[in-house]
Amino acid sequence: MSTVIEIERLVASGHLDEAREELEKLLASEPDNSHAWFLLGGIYRRHELWGDAINAYNRAKLIDPEGPAAAAIESIYDILHFVNVDLMNP
């Protein structure tokens, strides 16, 4: 099983599927690891799996309310609620 730092390196090098698998293993043994949940949310976000990303970020936020997960959740909602009125039909 990899450490969070090793998994961050996988993410940075673009090996997202391998990173996700390692995160799932890590979270099976460390379910209260907010950083791991945050990283998993980031992987889901990159794959545009918005619901899964929000769920992972919410887990991170529950564990660490002062962490970055709240801002990440807000960012996803901004993306989902974006409307470009210039592209709408009159």
C-alpha positions as CSV (number, residue, x, y, z in Angstrom):
1,M,0.0,0.0,0.0
2,S,1.2,3.5,-0.9
3,T,1.5,6.5,1.3
4,V,-0.3,9.8,0.6
5,I,2.9,11.3,-0.7
6,E,3.5,8.5,-3.1
7,I,-0.1,8.8,-4.3
8,E,0.3,12.5,-4.8
9,R,3.3,11.7,-7.1
10,L,1.1,9.4,-9.1
11,V,-1.5,12.1,-9.5
12,A,1.1,14.7,-10.5
13,S,2.5,12.4,-13.1
14,G,-1.0,11.7,-14.5
15,H,-1.4,8.1,-13.4
16,L,-4.9,8.8,-12.1
17,D,-6.3,5.2,-12.3
18,E,-3.4,3.8,-10.4
19,A,-3.7,6.7,-7.8
20,R,-7.4,6.0,-7.4
21,E,-6.7,2.3,-6.7
22,E,-4.1,3.1,-4.2
23,L,-6.3,5.7,-2.5
24,E,-9.1,3.1,-2.2
25,K,-6.7,0.7,-0.5
26,L,-5.4,3.4,1.8
27,L,-8.9,4.5,2.7
28,A,-9.9,0.9,3.5
29,S,-7.3,0.9,6.3
30,E,-7.4,4.6,7.1
31,P,-11.0,5.8,6.6
32,D,-10.4,9.0,8.6
33,N,-7.6,10.2,6.4
34,S,-9.0,13.6,5.2
35,H,-6.1,14.2,2.8
36,A,-6.7,10.9,1.1
37,W,-10.4,11.7,0.7
38,F,-9.5,15.1,-0.7
39,L,-7.1,13.5,-3.3
40,L,-9.8,11.0,-4.3
41,G,-12.2,13.9,-4.8
42,G,-9.7,15.6,-7.0
43,I,-9.3,12.5,-9.2
44,Y,-13.1,12.2,-9.5
45,R,-13.2,15.9,-10.4
46,R,-10.7,15.5,-13.2
47,H,-12.8,12.7,-14.6
48,E,-15.9,15.0,-14.3
49,L,-17.6,12.5,-11.9
50,W,-19.1,15.5,-10.0
51,G,-21.3,13.5,-7.6
52,D,-18.4,11.2,-6.6
53,A,-16.1,14.2,-6.2
54,I,-18.6,16.0,-4.0
55,N,-19.1,12.9,-1.9
56,A,-15.3,12.4,-1.4
57,Y,-14.8,16.1,-0.6
58,N,-17.7,15.9,1.9
59,R,-16.0,13.0,3.7
60,A,-12.8,15.1,3.9
61,K,-14.8,18.1,5.1
62,L,-16.5,16.0,7.9
63,I,-13.1,14.8,9.1
64,D,-11.3,18.1,8.7
65,P,-13.8,21.1,8.6
66,E,-10.9,23.6,8.4
67,G,-9.3,21.8,5.4
68,P,-9.6,22.7,1.7
69,A,-12.5,20.5,0.9
70,A,-15.2,23.1,1.4
71,A,-13.6,25.4,-1.2
72,A,-13.4,22.4,-3.6
73,I,-17.1,21.6,-3.2
74,E,-18.0,25.3,-3.8
75,S,-15.8,25.2,-6.9
76,I,-17.7,22.2,-8.3
77,Y,-21.0,23.9,-7.7
78,D,-19.8,27.0,-9.5
79,I,-18.9,24.8,-12.5
80,L,-22.2,23.0,-12.4
81,H,-24.2,26.2,-12.1
82,F,-22.3,28.1,-14.8
83,V,-24.5,29.6,-17.5
84,N,-23.2,31.6,-20.4
85,V,-26.2,33.8,-21.4
86,D,-24.4,34.8,-24.6
87,L,-24.8,31.2,-25.9
88,M,-28.5,30.9,-25.0
89,N,-31.2,31.2,-27.6
90,P,-33.3,34.4,-27.4
